[in-house]
Amino acid sequence: MALLLGACSISPPGEDRQGIRLKASASAVLSAIVKYREVNGRVPSKLEDLVPSFLAGLPAKPQLVYQPMSGLLMFDYSATWVIGRANCTASVYEQNWRCHGYL
């Protein structure tokens, strides 16, 4: 019985396979924003400003939402094995992902 229950454990939002993969992709963009800020003394006004000098291209997934005024980069996703969505947010000033969600 314990073996069966262990197989049903749910990873926290952002720590499942899909969340880890999406955070890695989004982290490349986050790093490019930080480099842009170091060079230009400000964050870019839009993500497209990073291409091609700081990033070869923007990732197709995850679909990123960028708020330059607050310095936040965000994405959300639906895990296939749980009901609900997860939302992950990172600040260009702290560079740590915080994920929450699921129902």
N, C-alpha and C positions, 0 to 999 in steps of 0.2 A: 504494500500500500504506500509506503513512504517513497519508494522508487517512482511510482506513478505520480504522486503529488509533486515530486521534484521536477518531473518533466513538464509540468503545467505552470511552472513559475513564470511570472511576467517581468520582463526587464523594465526598468524605469524609462520614462520618455527620454529619447536621445541616446540610450544605452543599448538598444536592440541593434541588430545587424544593419538594418536600413538607416536608423538614426546615426549610427557611427559613420556609415558611408557618406551620408548627406552632410554631416558636420565636417568631414574631411574635405569635401568639395567646397563647402562654404568657407572653410578656414583659409583656403588659398586666396579667396577674394578678400577676406578679412586682413590677411597679411599684406596684400597689395594695397589696401586702403591705408594701412599703417606706413608702408614705404612711401606712398604718395604724400602723406602728411609730413613725413620726415623731410622730404625733398622740397615740398611746396609751402610748408608752414600752415597748412589747412587741409581739411578733408576734401575729397572731390565732391562736387555738387551732384553728380550722378555716377552710377557704376560704369557707364560707358566711357567715362573720362580715364579709366584705368587701362583701357585697351588702345594700343598695343604696348605702350611703354612699361607698364607695371604688371600686365597680365596678357597672355596670348589671346584669350577670349573669355567670355563669361560662360559659366557652366549651364548646360541645358537643365540640369536638375541639381539641386533644388531650385525652385523658383524663388528668387531672393527679393526681399523688400528692404529697401535702404532708406533710412531717415537721416540725412546729413546734419540737420539741425541738432539732433540729439546724439548723433554718432552711433546709431543702432543698426545692426544688420540682423534680419529675421527670415525665418522660413517655417513652414509647417508641412506636415505630412501625415498620411494615414497608414498606420501599420496594418498589415494584412491579417494579423492574428488577434486583434483586439478592437473593440468598438471605440470609436472616437478618433480625435486627431491630437497630435503632439505639436507644440510650438516651441521653437528654439530661438533664442535671442542672444546676441553678443554685442558688447560695446567695443568700439574701436580703441577705447581708452583702457579697457581692462583685458580684452581678448579672451574671455572665458565664456563658454557656451552655457546657458541656463535653459533647460528644457522642462516643460510641464505639459500636462494634458491627459488625454484619454478620459473616457467616461466611466 
